[in-house]
Each structure stands twice: as C-alpha cells, then as structure tokens.
Amino acid sequence: MKCVLGFLLLLYLPGPVTAGELNPYHGFDEAPALSLQDLGHRVHSLAEYRGRVVLVNFWASWCGPCVIEMPSMQRLQKAMTGKPFSILAVNVAESRVKVWNFAAKLGIEFPLLLDRDGQAASDWQVDVYPSSFLLDRQGRIQYVAYGARKWDGAEMIRTIDGLLGKSQTVTPQAE
C-alpha cells in the first residue's frame, strides 16, 4: 500500500525536484526515538547524535527515487566532512544482504540502518519513500522532504550550514 501511495504522490509532483525544496516541519514536538543496527551490527541511537545536524532518510532499494537521490547524499556527506553533520539512512524492511549489495554498488559510506519490521518508519509516520527529516543540533526536526532531492546542491548546503550555525542558548558567564 505504501508503495502505491508513494508512486501516486510522485505522479502528482510538479516537474523535477530541486535542491532547495525542503518544507518546514510542523509535526512532532520531538523527533521520535530511533535506535537501529547498521550493516556492521553497530547500534546507532539518534540520541548519540545530539550536537550534530542529522539527515534521517527513510528509503528502500525498490524505490526508484530513493536510488536516484542516494549518490547526492553521498556527495553531501563528503562536502560536509569535518562539520558536525551526519546522515542516517534507514532502510525499511529489506534484508541485510540486499542492503549490503546496494551500498557496495553505489559506494555508500554513511550509516545504512536496518528497520527490519518497519516499526521505525511507522513511528516516524513515513508513508512515502523516500522521506527525509533534517534535524537541528538539539535533535528537533526542522525540515521534511517527501520524494527525491538533490542533497548536494548549493541551496541545500546553505540550509544545513544555517542549522550548523545555530547553537544552543549560551548562558553568559559571570565576570
């Protein structure tokens, strides 16, 4: 059903998607918990990424738009080297072997997390693939994107840099 909904939504999207098309997020007050294994069996918890801007992307290898946007995410990761930025790409309901082969074919180096039963996608209310959430350094979702994006475009990098520049409120020190 989700595949059909995603396909129908893509049919109604106007023209090609550009780098700057992120929508302000008006959903959860706090990002839902996320704690999943990567391909190497390491558990990644969203809480451990506090202090970093994080792109959480829900995808599947059967999803054409997901496959199309993945190389731009890899280029974005390289462009952001040395900055407090991370990508967590959550594969929904596919086998470790299938995801491993996909990552090897495309040369993906950021964490690919396994949502084996689709529970994380359900918790995040994901109905369309790909669905991406851009979180600020405090772990709050600031932007959402439904459908493929060109993640390494100049406008997208400016948006992420803007979130990187925002820090937690600093209490002035007494003199």
Sequence and secondary structure as in RCSB ss.txt:
>XXXX:A:sequence
MKCVLGFLLLLYLPGPVTAGELNPYHGFDEAPALSLQDLGHRVHSLAEYRGRVVLVNFWASWCGPCVIEMPSMQR
LQKAMTGKPFSILAVNVAESRVKVWNFAAKLGIEFPLLLDRDGQAASDWQVDVYPSSFLLDRQGRIQYVAYGARK
WDGAEMIRTIDGLLGKSQTVTPQAE
>XXXX:A:secstr
 HHHHHHHHHHHS S   TT  EE  S SS    EEEBTTS EEEGGGGTTSEEEEEEE TT HHHHHHHHHHHH
HHHHTTTSSEEEEEEEES  HHHHHHHHHHHT  S EEEETTSHHHHHTT  SSSEEEEE TTS EEEEEES   
TTSHHHHHHHHHHHH          
